[in-house]
């Protein structure tokens, strides 16, 4: 049962700049795998500091079997970016 909570814990810790380096990779892995405890919004703070791995995780999620949230993910990414 504790393993099921790991993704959510990593996502929470990845949201904080002080603990992001240590937990972001695991949070992104859980997110890309479709973990329901790792919402897309939990990863947005890391988008500015680690854009490539965060965008890779979104890309994987959008292309994978967990496409049910594709529209939500697209909206979150659109809202998270500032036009040039």
HTML snippet that shows the backbone in 3Dmol.js (N, CA, C, O; Angstrom):
<script src="https://3Dmol.org/build/3Dmol-min.js"></script>
<div id="view" style="width:600px;height:400px;position:relative"></div>
<script>
const pdb = `
ATOM      1  N   UNK A   1       0.831  -1.196   0.000  1.00  0.00           N
ATOM      2  CA  UNK A   1       0.000   0.000   0.000  1.00  0.00           C
ATOM      3  C   UNK A   1       0.872   1.254   0.000  1.00  0.00           C
ATOM      4  O   UNK A   1       0.527   2.250  -0.636  1.00  0.00           O
ATOM      5  N   UNK A   2       1.988   1.210   0.702  1.00  0.00           N
ATOM      6  CA  UNK A   2       2.874   2.374   0.751  1.00  0.00           C
ATOM      7  C   UNK A   2       3.466   2.713  -0.602  1.00  0.00           C
ATOM      8  O   UNK A   2       3.687   3.883  -0.914  1.00  0.00           O
ATOM      9  N   UNK A   3       3.728   1.674  -1.421  1.00  0.00           N
ATOM     10  CA  UNK A   3       4.293   1.914  -2.747  1.00  0.00           C
ATOM     11  C   UNK A   3       3.338   2.716  -3.615  1.00  0.00           C
ATOM     12  O   UNK A   3       3.784   3.513  -4.441  1.00  0.00           O
ATOM     13  N   UNK A   4       2.038   2.526  -3.449  1.00  0.00           N
ATOM     14  CA  UNK A   4       1.042   3.248  -4.233  1.00  0.00           C
ATOM     15  C   UNK A   4       1.092   4.748  -3.949  1.00  0.00           C
ATOM     16  O   UNK A   4       0.691   5.550  -4.792  1.00  0.00           O
ATOM     17  N   UNK A   5       1.571   5.125  -2.792  1.00  0.00           N
ATOM     18  CA  UNK A   5       1.627   6.543  -2.429  1.00  0.00           C
ATOM     19  C   UNK A   5       2.927   7.209  -2.860  1.00  0.00           C
ATOM     20  O   UNK A   5       3.036   8.433  -2.788  1.00  0.00           O
ATOM     21  N   UNK A   6       3.903   6.446  -3.300  1.00  0.00           N
ATOM     22  CA  UNK A   6       5.213   7.010  -3.622  1.00  0.00           C
ATOM     23  C   UNK A   6       5.138   8.069  -4.710  1.00  0.00           C
ATOM     24  O   UNK A   6       5.803   9.099  -4.603  1.00  0.00           O
ATOM     25  N   UNK A   7       4.354   7.849  -5.744  1.00  0.00           N
ATOM     26  CA  UNK A   7       4.255   8.817  -6.830  1.00  0.00           C
ATOM     27  C   UNK A   7       3.754  10.155  -6.336  1.00  0.00           C
ATOM     28  O   UNK A   7       4.307  11.196  -6.693  1.00  0.00           O
ATOM     29  N   UNK A   8       2.724  10.144  -5.527  1.00  0.00           N
ATOM     30  CA  UNK A   8       2.186  11.384  -4.969  1.00  0.00           C
ATOM     31  C   UNK A   8       3.183  12.090  -4.074  1.00  0.00           C
ATOM     32  O   UNK A   8       3.280  13.317  -4.095  1.00  0.00           O
ATOM     33  N   UNK A   9       3.925  11.324  -3.286  1.00  0.00           N
ATOM     34  CA  UNK A   9       4.936  11.927  -2.411  1.00  0.00           C
ATOM     35  C   UNK A   9       6.062  12.549  -3.228  1.00  0.00           C
ATOM     36  O   UNK A   9       6.517  13.651  -2.921  1.00  0.00           O
ATOM     37  N   UNK A  10       6.511  11.855  -4.259  1.00  0.00           N
ATOM     38  CA  UNK A  10       7.554  12.409  -5.121  1.00  0.00           C
ATOM     39  C   UNK A  10       7.059  13.670  -5.818  1.00  0.00           C
ATOM     40  O   UNK A  10       7.803  14.643  -5.942  1.00  0.00           O
ATOM     41  N   UNK A  11       5.813  13.662  -6.273  1.00  0.00           N
ATOM     42  CA  UNK A  11       5.254  14.834  -6.949  1.00  0.00           C
ATOM     43  C   UNK A  11       5.204  16.029  -6.004  1.00  0.00           C
ATOM     44  O   UNK A  11       5.536  17.149  -6.392  1.00  0.00           O
ATOM     45  N   UNK A  12       4.794  15.791  -4.784  1.00  0.00           N
ATOM     46  CA  UNK A  12       4.739  16.866  -3.796  1.00  0.00           C
ATOM     47  C   UNK A  12       6.130  17.433  -3.541  1.00  0.00           C
ATOM     48  O   UNK A  12       6.305  18.651  -3.494  1.00  0.00           O
ATOM     49  N   UNK A  13       7.106  16.573  -3.380  1.00  0.00           N
ATOM     50  CA  UNK A  13       8.471  17.022  -3.115  1.00  0.00           C
ATOM     51  C   UNK A  13       9.122  17.649  -4.350  1.00  0.00           C
ATOM     52  O   UNK A  13       9.982  18.520  -4.220  1.00  0.00           O
ATOM     53  N   UNK A  14       8.722  17.215  -5.537  1.00  0.00           N
ATOM     54  CA  UNK A  14       9.262  17.801  -6.767  1.00  0.00           C
ATOM     55  C   UNK A  14       8.740  19.218  -6.986  1.00  0.00           C
ATOM     56  O   UNK A  14       9.342  19.990  -7.732  1.00  0.00           O
ATOM     57  N   UNK A  15       7.649  19.561  -6.355  1.00  0.00           N
ATOM     58  CA  UNK A  15       7.088  20.899  -6.486  1.00  0.00           C
ATOM     59  C   UNK A  15       7.857  21.957  -5.718  1.00  0.00           C
ATOM     60  O   UNK A  15       7.703  23.149  -5.984  1.00  0.00           O
ATOM     61  N   UNK A  16       8.664  21.548  -4.789  1.00  0.00           N
ATOM     62  CA  UNK A  16       9.438  22.484  -3.973  1.00  0.00           C
ATOM     63  C   UNK A  16      10.858  22.606  -4.517  1.00  0.00           C
ATOM     64  O   UNK A  16      11.524  21.595  -4.738  1.00  0.00           O
ATOM     65  N   UNK A  17      11.326  23.830  -4.735  1.00  0.00           N
ATOM     66  CA  UNK A  17      12.687  24.003  -5.260  1.00  0.00           C
ATOM     67  C   UNK A  17      13.759  23.331  -4.400  1.00  0.00           C
ATOM     68  O   UNK A  17      14.774  22.874  -4.925  1.00  0.00           O
ATOM     69  N   UNK A  18      13.549  23.268  -3.117  1.00  0.00           N
ATOM     70  CA  UNK A  18      14.551  22.697  -2.221  1.00  0.00           C
ATOM     71  C   UNK A  18      14.685  21.183  -2.317  1.00  0.00           C
ATOM     72  O   UNK A  18      15.737  20.637  -1.984  1.00  0.00           O
ATOM     73  N   UNK A  19      13.652  20.505  -2.761  1.00  0.00           N
ATOM     74  CA  UNK A  19      13.686  19.047  -2.846  1.00  0.00           C
ATOM     75  C   UNK A  19      13.479  18.537  -4.273  1.00  0.00           C
ATOM     76  O   UNK A  19      13.428  17.329  -4.503  1.00  0.00           O
ATOM     77  N   UNK A  20      13.362  19.446  -5.213  1.00  0.00           N
ATOM     78  CA  UNK A  20      13.059  19.077  -6.606  1.00  0.00           C
ATOM     79  C   UNK A  20      14.108  18.164  -7.222  1.00  0.00           C
ATOM     80  O   UNK A  20      13.760  17.138  -7.807  1.00  0.00           O
ATOM     81  N   UNK A  21      15.378  18.513  -7.103  1.00  0.00           N
ATOM     82  CA  UNK A  21      16.450  17.723  -7.742  1.00  0.00           C
ATOM     83  C   UNK A  21      16.375  16.260  -7.352  1.00  0.00           C
ATOM     84  O   UNK A  21      16.564  15.375  -8.187  1.00  0.00           O
ATOM     85  N   UNK A  22      16.102  16.012  -6.101  1.00  0.00           N
ATOM     86  CA  UNK A  22      16.123  14.650  -5.589  1.00  0.00           C
ATOM     87  C   UNK A  22      14.904  13.824  -6.008  1.00  0.00           C
ATOM     88  O   UNK A  22      14.998  12.602  -6.123  1.00  0.00           O
ATOM     89  N   UNK A  23      13.744  14.488  -6.241  1.00  0.00           N
ATOM     90  CA  UNK A  23      12.502  13.749  -6.432  1.00  0.00           C
ATOM     91  C   UNK A  23      11.851  13.914  -7.801  1.00  0.00           C
ATOM     92  O   UNK A  23      10.890  13.210  -8.110  1.00  0.00           O
ATOM     93  N   UNK A  24      12.345  14.812  -8.610  1.00  0.00           N
ATOM     94  CA  UNK A  24      11.671  15.095  -9.878  1.00  0.00           C
ATOM     95  C   UNK A  24      11.656  13.894 -10.816  1.00  0.00           C
ATOM     96  O   UNK A  24      10.619  13.597 -11.408  1.00  0.00           O
ATOM     97  N   UNK A  25      12.762  13.206 -10.964  1.00  0.00           N
ATOM     98  CA  UNK A  25      12.819  12.081 -11.905  1.00  0.00           C
ATOM     99  C   UNK A  25      11.778  11.014 -11.573  1.00  0.00           C
ATOM    100  O   UNK A  25      11.115  10.491 -12.468  1.00  0.00           O
ATOM    101  N   UNK A  26      11.636  10.696 -10.304  1.00  0.00           N
ATOM    102  CA  UNK A  26      10.646   9.694  -9.902  1.00  0.00           C
ATOM    103  C   UNK A  26       9.228  10.207 -10.105  1.00  0.00           C
ATOM    104  O   UNK A  26       8.357   9.459 -10.550  1.00  0.00           O
ATOM    105  N   UNK A  27       8.990  11.467  -9.787  1.00  0.00           N
ATOM    106  CA  UNK A  27       7.659  12.041 -10.002  1.00  0.00           C
ATOM    107  C   UNK A  27       7.301  12.010 -11.483  1.00  0.00           C
ATOM    108  O   UNK A  27       6.169  11.686 -11.842  1.00  0.00           O
ATOM    109  N   UNK A  28       8.258  12.342 -12.339  1.00  0.00           N
ATOM    110  CA  UNK A  28       8.010  12.331 -13.777  1.00  0.00           C
ATOM    111  C   UNK A  28       7.760  10.912 -14.285  1.00  0.00           C
ATOM    112  O   UNK A  28       6.914  10.697 -15.154  1.00  0.00           O
ATOM    113  N   UNK A  29       8.489   9.960 -13.748  1.00  0.00           N
ATOM    114  CA  UNK A  29       8.279   8.570 -14.155  1.00  0.00           C
ATOM    115  C   UNK A  29       6.871   8.109 -13.790  1.00  0.00           C
ATOM    116  O   UNK A  29       6.183   7.492 -14.603  1.00  0.00           O
ATOM    117  N   UNK A  30       6.450   8.410 -12.570  1.00  0.00           N
ATOM    118  CA  UNK A  30       5.109   8.029 -12.129  1.00  0.00           C
ATOM    119  C   UNK A  30       4.049   8.710 -12.992  1.00  0.00           C
ATOM    120  O   UNK A  30       3.066   8.083 -13.388  1.00  0.00           O
ATOM    121  N   UNK A  31       4.252   9.993 -13.282  1.00  0.00           N
ATOM    122  CA  UNK A  31       3.303  10.729 -14.109  1.00  0.00           C
ATOM    123  C   UNK A  31       3.209  10.117 -15.506  1.00  0.00           C
ATOM    124  O   UNK A  31       2.111   9.868 -16.003  1.00  0.00           O
ATOM    125  N   UNK A  32       4.341   9.880 -16.127  1.00  0.00           N
ATOM    126  CA  UNK A  32       4.367   9.318 -17.481  1.00  0.00           C
ATOM    127  C   UNK A  32       3.709   7.939 -17.522  1.00  0.00           C
ATOM    128  O   UNK A  32       3.122   7.558 -18.534  1.00  0.00           O
ATOM    129  N   UNK A  33       3.809   7.195 -16.424  1.00  0.00           N
ATOM    130  CA  UNK A  33       3.205   5.868 -16.339  1.00  0.00           C
ATOM    131  C   UNK A  33       1.708   5.913 -16.039  1.00  0.00           C
ATOM    132  O   UNK A  33       1.053   4.872 -15.984  1.00  0.00           O
ATOM    133  N   UNK A  34       1.164   7.119 -15.846  1.00  0.00           N
ATOM    134  CA  UNK A  34      -0.270   7.256 -15.609  1.00  0.00           C
ATOM    135  C   UNK A  34      -0.694   7.176 -14.160  1.00  0.00           C
ATOM    136  O   UNK A  34      -1.868   6.933 -13.881  1.00  0.00           O
ATOM    137  N   UNK A  35       0.215   7.371 -13.239  1.00  0.00           N
ATOM    138  CA  UNK A  35      -0.119   7.324 -11.813  1.00  0.00           C
ATOM    139  C   UNK A  35      -1.172   8.385 -11.500  1.00  0.00           C
ATOM    140  O   UNK A  35      -0.920   9.573 -11.704  1.00  0.00           O
ATOM    141  N   UNK A  36      -2.343   7.984 -11.011  1.00  0.00           N
ATOM    142  CA  UNK A  36      -3.398   8.958 -10.718  1.00  0.00           C
ATOM    143  C   UNK A  36      -3.084   9.869  -9.539  1.00  0.00           C
ATOM    144  O   UNK A  36      -3.756  10.882  -9.347  1.00  0.00           O
ATOM    145  N   UNK A  37      -2.076   9.525  -8.749  1.00  0.00           N
ATOM    146  CA  UNK A  37      -1.701  10.367  -7.614  1.00  0.00           C
ATOM    147  C   UNK A  37      -0.700  11.459  -7.997  1.00  0.00           C
ATOM    148  O   UNK A  37      -0.267  12.236  -7.146  1.00  0.00           O
ATOM    149  N   UNK A  38      -0.335  11.513  -9.278  1.00  0.00           N
ATOM    150  CA  UNK A  38       0.580  12.546  -9.755  1.00  0.00           C
ATOM    151  C   UNK A  38      -0.161  13.373 -10.810  1.00  0.00           C
ATOM    152  O   UNK A  38      -0.116  13.064 -12.000  1.00  0.00           O
ATOM    153  N   UNK A  39      -0.841  14.427 -10.355  1.00  0.00           N
ATOM    154  CA  UNK A  39      -1.561  15.253 -11.322  1.00  0.00           C
ATOM    155  C   UNK A  39      -0.600  16.131 -12.114  1.00  0.00           C
ATOM    156  O   UNK A  39       0.496  16.447 -11.651  1.00  0.00           O
ATOM    157  N   UNK A  40      -1.019  16.513 -13.291  1.00  0.00           N
ATOM    158  CA  UNK A  40      -0.195  17.369 -14.144  1.00  0.00           C
ATOM    159  C   UNK A  40       0.166  18.671 -13.448  1.00  0.00           C
ATOM    160  O   UNK A  40       1.268  19.187 -13.632  1.00  0.00           O
ATOM    161  N   UNK A  41      -0.741  19.201 -12.660  1.00  0.00           N
ATOM    162  CA  UNK A  41      -0.489  20.474 -11.973  1.00  0.00           C
ATOM    163  C   UNK A  41       0.673  20.380 -10.998  1.00  0.00           C
ATOM    164  O   UNK A  41       1.323  21.388 -10.720  1.00  0.00           O
ATOM    165  N   UNK A  42       0.947  19.194 -10.474  1.00  0.00           N
ATOM    166  CA  UNK A  42       2.053  19.028  -9.526  1.00  0.00           C
ATOM    167  C   UNK A  42       3.405  19.234 -10.199  1.00  0.00           C
ATOM    168  O   UNK A  42       4.389  19.551  -9.532  1.00  0.00           O
ATOM    169  N   UNK A  43       3.457  19.055 -11.513  1.00  0.00           N
ATOM    170  CA  UNK A  43       4.725  19.161 -12.227  1.00  0.00           C
ATOM    171  C   UNK A  43       4.977  20.549 -12.807  1.00  0.00           C
ATOM    172  O   UNK A  43       6.094  20.850 -13.228  1.00  0.00           O
ATOM    173  N   UNK A  44       3.967  21.379 -12.833  1.00  0.00           N
ATOM    174  CA  UNK A  44       4.131  22.693 -13.447  1.00  0.00           C
ATOM    175  C   UNK A  44       5.199  23.559 -12.802  1.00  0.00           C
ATOM    176  O   UNK A  44       5.883  24.282 -13.527  1.00  0.00           O
ATOM    177  N   UNK A  45       5.389  23.534 -11.482  1.00  0.00           N
ATOM    178  CA  UNK A  45       6.468  24.349 -10.914  1.00  0.00           C
ATOM    179  C   UNK A  45       7.849  23.978 -11.463  1.00  0.00           C
ATOM    180  O   UNK A  45       8.731  24.832 -11.548  1.00  0.00           O
ATOM    181  N   UNK A  46       8.036  22.715 -11.835  1.00  0.00           N
ATOM    182  CA  UNK A  46       9.328  22.262 -12.349  1.00  0.00           C
ATOM    183  C   UNK A  46       9.509  22.594 -13.828  1.00  0.00           C
ATOM    184  O   UNK A  46      10.598  22.417 -14.375  1.00  0.00           O
ATOM    185  N   UNK A  47       8.462  23.069 -14.469  1.00  0.00           N
ATOM    186  CA  UNK A  47       8.550  23.377 -15.891  1.00  0.00           C
ATOM    187  C   UNK A  47       9.551  24.488 -16.170  1.00  0.00           C
ATOM    188  O   UNK A  47      10.222  24.462 -17.202  1.00  0.00           O
ATOM    189  N   UNK A  48       9.665  25.450 -15.287  1.00  0.00           N
ATOM    190  CA  UNK A  48      10.603  26.548 -15.510  1.00  0.00           C
ATOM    191  C   UNK A  48      12.042  26.152 -15.228  1.00  0.00           C
ATOM    192  O   UNK A  48      12.957  26.645 -15.889  1.00  0.00           O
ATOM    193  N   UNK A  49      12.259  25.276 -14.266  1.00  0.00           N
ATOM    194  CA  UNK A  49      13.628  24.903 -13.909  1.00  0.00           C
ATOM    195  C   UNK A  49      14.141  23.681 -14.675  1.00  0.00           C
ATOM    196  O   UNK A  49      15.346  23.545 -14.884  1.00  0.00           O
ATOM    197  N   UNK A  50      13.240  22.797 -15.093  1.00  0.00           N
ATOM    198  CA  UNK A  50      13.606  21.551 -15.773  1.00  0.00           C
ATOM    199  C   UNK A  50      12.659  21.311 -16.952  1.00  0.00           C
ATOM    200  O   UNK A  50      11.960  20.297 -16.979  1.00  0.00           O
ATOM    201  N   UNK A  51      12.625  22.219 -17.920  1.00  0.00           N
ATOM    202  CA  UNK A  51      11.615  22.100 -18.981  1.00  0.00           C
ATOM    203  C   UNK A  51      11.727  20.819 -19.807  1.00  0.00           C
ATOM    204  O   UNK A  51      10.704  20.214 -20.128  1.00  0.00           O
ATOM    205  N   UNK A  52      12.928  20.393 -20.156  1.00  0.00           N
ATOM    206  CA  UNK A  52      13.067  19.226 -21.031  1.00  0.00           C
ATOM    207  C   UNK A  52      12.511  17.945 -20.410  1.00  0.00           C
ATOM    208  O   UNK A  52      11.710  17.272 -21.059  1.00  0.00           O
ATOM    209  N   UNK A  53      12.894  17.575 -19.191  1.00  0.00           N
ATOM    210  CA  UNK A  53      12.339  16.335 -18.640  1.00  0.00           C
ATOM    211  C   UNK A  53      10.833  16.429 -18.366  1.00  0.00           C
ATOM    212  O   UNK A  53      10.113  15.441 -18.512  1.00  0.00           O
ATOM    213  N   UNK A  54      10.362  17.607 -17.972  1.00  0.00           N
ATOM    214  CA  UNK A  54       8.926  17.755 -17.721  1.00  0.00           C
ATOM    215  C   UNK A  54       8.156  17.606 -19.027  1.00  0.00           C
ATOM    216  O   UNK A  54       7.158  16.886 -19.077  1.00  0.00           O
ATOM    217  N   UNK A  55       8.598  18.267 -20.067  1.00  0.00           N
ATOM    218  CA  UNK A  55       7.916  18.162 -21.361  1.00  0.00           C
ATOM    219  C   UNK A  55       8.009  16.746 -21.924  1.00  0.00           C
ATOM    220  O   UNK A  55       7.073  16.278 -22.572  1.00  0.00           O
ATOM    221  N   UNK A  56       9.120  16.061 -21.686  1.00  0.00           N
ATOM    222  CA  UNK A  56       9.240  14.664 -22.114  1.00  0.00           C
ATOM    223  C   UNK A  56       8.199  13.787 -21.418  1.00  0.00           C
ATOM    224  O   UNK A  56       7.602  12.912 -22.045  1.00  0.00           O
ATOM    225  N   UNK A  57       7.983  14.020 -20.127  1.00  0.00           N
ATOM    226  CA  UNK A  57       6.989  13.238 -19.385  1.00  0.00           C
ATOM    227  C   UNK A  57       5.585  13.523 -19.910  1.00  0.00           C
ATOM    228  O   UNK A  57       4.780  12.602 -20.052  1.00  0.00           O
ATOM    229  N   UNK A  58       5.281  14.794 -20.199  1.00  0.00           N
ATOM    230  CA  UNK A  58       3.984  15.126 -20.776  1.00  0.00           C
ATOM    231  C   UNK A  58       3.823  14.453 -22.134  1.00  0.00           C
ATOM    232  O   UNK A  58       2.763  13.907 -22.440  1.00  0.00           O
ATOM    233  N   UNK A  59       4.868  14.491 -22.942  1.00  0.00           N
ATOM    234  CA  UNK A  59       4.830  13.877 -24.270  1.00  0.00           C
ATOM    235  C   UNK A  59       4.556  12.379 -24.159  1.00  0.00           C
ATOM    236  O   UNK A  59       3.730  11.839 -24.894  1.00  0.00           O
ATOM    237  N   UNK A  60       5.240  11.724 -23.253  1.00  0.00           N
ATOM    238  CA  UNK A  60       5.040  10.289 -23.047  1.00  0.00           C
ATOM    239  C   UNK A  60       3.611  10.005 -22.614  1.00  0.00           C
ATOM    240  O   UNK A  60       2.974   9.079 -23.115  1.00  0.00           O
ATOM    241  N   UNK A  61       3.119  10.800 -21.692  1.00  0.00           N
ATOM    242  CA  UNK A  61       1.753  10.603 -21.191  1.00  0.00           C
ATOM    243  C   UNK A  61       0.726  10.802 -22.298  1.00  0.00           C
ATOM    244  O   UNK A  61      -0.243  10.049 -22.396  1.00  0.00           O
ATOM    245  N   UNK A  62       0.942  11.818 -23.129  1.00  0.00           N
ATOM    246  CA  UNK A  62      -0.005  12.094 -24.206  1.00  0.00           C
ATOM    247  C   UNK A  62      -0.003  11.018 -25.280  1.00  0.00           C
ATOM    248  O   UNK A  62      -1.030  10.776 -25.916  1.00  0.00           O
ATOM    249  N   UNK A  63       1.124  10.376 -25.488  1.00  0.00           N
ATOM    250  CA  UNK A  63       1.236   9.338 -26.514  1.00  0.00           C
ATOM    251  C   UNK A  63       0.906   7.950 -26.001  1.00  0.00           C
ATOM    252  O   UNK A  63       0.663   7.035 -26.788  1.00  0.00           O
ATOM    253  N   UNK A  64       0.895   7.791 -24.708  1.00  0.00           N
ATOM    254  CA  UNK A  64       0.692   6.466 -24.124  1.00  0.00           C
ATOM    255  C   UNK A  64      -0.762   6.095 -23.961  1.00  0.00           C
ATOM    256  O   UNK A  64      -1.652   6.757 -24.493  1.00  0.00           O
ATOM    257  N   UNK A  65      -0.993   5.023 -23.216  1.00  0.00           N
ATOM    258  CA  UNK A  65      -2.360   4.527 -23.032  1.00  0.00           C
ATOM    259  C   UNK A  65      -3.209   5.401 -22.106  1.00  0.00           C
ATOM    260  O   UNK A  65      -4.417   5.191 -21.999  1.00  0.00           O
ATOM    261  N   UNK A  66      -2.596   6.370 -21.441  1.00  0.00           N
ATOM    262  CA  UNK A  66      -3.323   7.214 -20.484  1.00  0.00           C
ATOM    263  C   UNK A  66      -3.736   8.522 -21.141  1.00  0.00           C
ATOM    264  O   UNK A  66      -3.498   9.597 -20.591  1.00  0.00           O
ATOM    265  N   UNK A  67      -4.345   8.438 -22.300  1.00  0.00           N
ATOM    266  CA  UNK A  67      -4.689   9.611 -23.089  1.00  0.00           C
ATOM    267  C   UNK A  67      -5.977  10.271 -22.629  1.00  0.00           C
ATOM    268  O   UNK A  67      -6.350  11.316 -23.164  1.00  0.00           O
ATOM    269  N   UNK A  68      -6.659   9.700 -21.666  1.00  0.00           N
ATOM    270  CA  UNK A  68      -7.938  10.252 -21.234  1.00  0.00           C
ATOM    271  C   UNK A  68      -7.814  11.683 -20.731  1.00  0.00           C
ATOM    272  O   UNK A  68      -8.795  12.426 -20.732  1.00  0.00           O
ATOM    273  N   UNK A  69      -6.644  12.068 -20.310  1.00  0.00           N
ATOM    274  CA  UNK A  69      -6.435  13.409 -19.780  1.00  0.00           C
ATOM    275  C   UNK A  69      -5.736  14.319 -20.786  1.00  0.00           C
ATOM    276  O   UNK A  69      -5.229  15.374 -20.403  1.00  0.00           O
ATOM    277  N   UNK A  70      -5.698  13.941 -22.046  1.00  0.00           N
ATOM    278  CA  UNK A  70      -4.940  14.699 -23.045  1.00  0.00           C
ATOM    279  C   UNK A  70      -5.392  16.147 -23.148  1.00  0.00           C
ATOM    280  O   UNK A  70      -4.556  17.050 -23.179  1.00  0.00           O
ATOM    281  N   UNK A  71      -6.692  16.387 -23.200  1.00  0.00           N
ATOM    282  CA  UNK A  71      -7.172  17.772 -23.309  1.00  0.00           C
ATOM    283  C   UNK A  71      -6.799  18.589 -22.082  1.00  0.00           C
ATOM    284  O   UNK A  71      -6.414  19.753 -22.197  1.00  0.00           O
ATOM    285  N   UNK A  72      -6.912  17.986 -20.918  1.00  0.00           N
ATOM    286  CA  UNK A  72      -6.529  18.675 -19.680  1.00  0.00           C
ATOM    287  C   UNK A  72      -5.050  19.014 -19.691  1.00  0.00           C
ATOM    288  O   UNK A  72      -4.668  20.124 -19.322  1.00  0.00           O
ATOM    289  N   UNK A  73      -4.216  18.077 -20.107  1.00  0.00           N
ATOM    290  CA  UNK A  73      -2.776  18.311 -20.150  1.00  0.00           C
ATOM    291  C   UNK A  73      -2.435  19.419 -21.139  1.00  0.00           C
ATOM    292  O   UNK A  73      -1.594  20.270 -20.852  1.00  0.00           O
ATOM    293  N   UNK A  74      -3.072  19.412 -22.280  1.00  0.00           N
ATOM    294  CA  UNK A  74      -2.805  20.457 -23.274  1.00  0.00           C
ATOM    295  C   UNK A  74      -3.175  21.829 -22.722  1.00  0.00           C
ATOM    296  O   UNK A  74      -2.438  22.797 -22.911  1.00  0.00           O
ATOM    297  N   UNK A  75      -4.310  21.914 -22.043  1.00  0.00           N
ATOM    298  CA  UNK A  75      -4.736  23.201 -21.448  1.00  0.00           C
ATOM    299  C   UNK A  75      -3.747  23.660 -20.383  1.00  0.00           C
ATOM    300  O   UNK A  75      -3.401  24.840 -20.327  1.00  0.00           O
ATOM    301  N   UNK A  76      -3.289  22.738 -19.538  1.00  0.00           N
ATOM    302  CA  UNK A  76      -2.331  23.104 -18.495  1.00  0.00           C
ATOM    303  C   UNK A  76      -1.042  23.633 -19.103  1.00  0.00           C
ATOM    304  O   UNK A  76      -0.502  24.639 -18.644  1.00  0.00           O
ATOM    305  N   UNK A  77      -0.552  22.961 -20.131  1.00  0.00           N
ATOM    306  CA  UNK A  77       0.677  23.429 -20.774  1.00  0.00           C
ATOM    307  C   UNK A  77       0.472  24.770 -21.451  1.00  0.00           C
ATOM    308  O   UNK A  77       1.354  25.627 -21.405  1.00  0.00           O
ATOM    309  N   UNK A  78      -0.669  24.962 -22.073  1.00  0.00           N
ATOM    310  CA  UNK A  78      -0.939  26.247 -22.728  1.00  0.00           C
ATOM    311  C   UNK A  78      -1.014  27.373 -21.703  1.00  0.00           C
ATOM    312  O   UNK A  78      -0.526  28.475 -21.954  1.00  0.00           O
ATOM    313  N   UNK A  79      -1.615  27.106 -20.565  1.00  0.00           N
ATOM    314  CA  UNK A  79      -1.730  28.117 -19.519  1.00  0.00           C
ATOM    315  C   UNK A  79      -0.396  28.377 -18.823  1.00  0.00           C
ATOM    316  O   UNK A  79      -0.189  29.454 -18.264  1.00  0.00           O
ATOM    317  N   UNK A  80       0.499  27.407 -18.852  1.00  0.00           N
ATOM    318  CA  UNK A  80       1.780  27.535 -18.150  1.00  0.00           C
ATOM    319  C   UNK A  80       2.813  28.304 -18.937  1.00  0.00           C
ATOM    320  O   UNK A  80       3.836  28.698 -18.377  1.00  0.00           O
ATOM    321  N   UNK A  81       2.585  28.529 -20.204  1.00  0.00           N
ATOM    322  CA  UNK A  81       3.566  29.198 -21.032  1.00  0.00           C
ATOM    323  C   UNK A  81       3.148  30.624 -21.331  1.00  0.00           C
ATOM    324  O   UNK A  81       1.959  30.940 -21.387  1.00  0.00           O
ATOM    325  N   UNK A  82       4.118  31.463 -21.519  1.00  0.00           N
ATOM    326  CA  UNK A  82       3.877  32.858 -21.864  1.00  0.00           C
ATOM    327  C   UNK A  82       4.263  33.053 -23.326  1.00  0.00           C
ATOM    328  O   UNK A  82       5.361  32.678 -23.738  1.00  0.00           O
ATOM    329  N   UNK A  83       3.357  33.642 -24.110  1.00  0.00           N
ATOM    330  CA  UNK A  83       3.721  33.865 -25.520  1.00  0.00           C
ATOM    331  C   UNK A  83       4.966  34.717 -25.637  1.00  0.00           C
ATOM    332  O   UNK A  83       5.188  35.620 -24.829  1.00  0.00           O
ATOM    333  N   UNK A  84       5.773  34.434 -26.635  1.00  0.00           N
ATOM    334  CA  UNK A  84       7.031  35.186 -26.841  1.00  0.00           C
ATOM    335  C   UNK A  84       6.744  36.644 -27.203  1.00  0.00           C
ATOM    336  O   UNK A  84       7.674  37.423 -27.411  1.00  0.00           O
TER     337      UNK A  84
END
`;
const viewer = $3Dmol.createViewer("view");
viewer.addModel(pdb, "pdb");
viewer.setStyle({}, {cartoon: {color: "spectrum"}});
viewer.zoomTo();
viewer.render();
</script>
